[in-house]
């Protein structure tokens, strides 16, 4: 599967559909299907769409392994999807740039509405940190420290491997 472009509603739905179909195909003799290879190149996108794909990836891994391969750029929401591949089967191109940052968004409205939106953004960030911690060699505290730099944190392929976002360079 090639996942290139924004993590938006349409592309996330297409990716989820492909993952569900491929994970349910039977291999030879009714055995576990072959690995799904998911190539990722994205600047990121929506958190809700990212979590939808992430949840489906985790569900599909009970039926088959998912190889994730980061190419070109794997940023923001794409970083979690790269890390969510089957451990030992997460690869990244030598020149791929990986980026992590805090949740961002914007809103206008009354003070109570803005406070509600801010609380939701905090919840999304906590979920993102927990999921990244589950998939990598980083603790929640280490991820929080990276995010607290208040800038986009860019990682090389080697740094991504050191932090447990991927397992090997292509």
N, C-alpha and C positions, 0 to 999 in steps of 0.2 A: 504494500500500500504506500502510495506517495502522499504525504500530507505537506503541502506547500502553501504558504500564505497565512492569512489571519485565522486565528482560532475564533471563528464566528459561528452563529447558529447553523447556517447551512452546511458549512464544511464539517462542523462537529457532528451533525446528523449523518452526513455521508460517511464519516469515519466510523461512527458507532455502528451504522448498518453493515459496513464492510467487516468490522471486527466480529460482529455477531454471526454473520453468515460464514466467514472463514473458520471461526472457532468451532462451529458445529459440523463442519465437513469431516467425514471419516477418512482416516488414512487407509493404507492397504490392509486388507484382512479385518477391517472394522477397528483398527488400532487408533490410538491417539493421533490427531492430525499433525501434519508437519508444522514447524514453527511459522508464525506469521511474522513477516519482516515489515516493519513500519519505519519508513524513511521520513525524517522530520526536518523541515527548514521553515522557520517562522519567526516573525518579530513578536509573536504573542497574540493576545486578544482577551476575550471575555473570561472572567473567572468562573462563572456558572457553566459555561460551555466546557472549559477545561476540567472542572470537577465531574461533569457528565461523562466525558471521555475517560477520565481517570478511573471512575467507578466501573465503567464497562470493561476497561482493560483488566482491572483486578478480577472481575467476575470471569472473564474469558480465560484467564491464566489457569483456571481449574481444568480446562479442556486442552489447552496447548500453550506452549511457550510463546512469548512475544519478544522478538528481537527488535530493539530500537536502534536506529542508526541516525545520528545527528550529522547533517551536512550543511555547510555554508554558515547558517546562523540558527541557533536554538535559544530563543530569548523569552523571558517573562513566562507566560502560560506554557510555552513549549518546553521549558526546563523541567517542569514536573512530569510531563509526558515522556520525555527522554528517560528520566530517572525511574519511571514506572515500568519499564521493560523488565523482563525476567532477569534476575541477578545472574551475572556472568555472561549475559547476552546483550549488553548495552554498549554500543560502539559510537565513536565520534570521529569525524574526519580530522585529520591532523591540523587543518587550517580552519576548522569550525570555531565560531565564537559563541560562547555560552554566556547568558546574562541573567542575573537575578536582581529583583528590586522589590520594593514594598508595593502593596496594592495601591492603585491610584484610581481616581475617579473625580467626579464633580457633581455638584447639585446646587440648585437654587430653590428658595422657598422660605417658609416661615421657620423661625428658630427651632421649634419642636420637630419639624420635619427634618431639618438639617442635623439635629442631634441624633435622630433615629437613623438617618443615612450613615452618619459617622460610626455609630455603634455597629451597623451592618458591615461596614468596611473593616472595622476591627475584627469582627467575627470571621470574615473571609480571610483576612491575613493570618489569624490564628489557625484556621483550617489549612491554609497553604503551608504554614510552617510545620504543622503536625504531619501533613502528608509528605513533605520533603524529608523530614526527620525519619519517617518510617521507611523511606526508600533509599536513603543515603547513609554515609558514614558520619554525617553531621548530627549533633544534638540540636534540640530546639534552641538552646542558648546560643550555639554557634551560628545558626541560621539567623536568629534575631540580631546578633552582632553585625552580620553582613548587611542585613536590611537596614539597620539603624544608621548606616553610613549616609543615608538619605540621598544617595546617588545610585545610578545604575552600576552594578558590580559586574564587570566583564571578566570572564575566565577563559584561559586557553584550554585546549583539549587536555593537556597534562594536568592542569589545575582542576578541571572537572573530574578527572579520574581520582586525583588525590582526595577530593571532597566526596567521592562516592556517587556522583551523578551519572557516571559511565564507568565501564570496566576496562575498555581498551581502545586504542587508537586504530582506525582502519589501516 
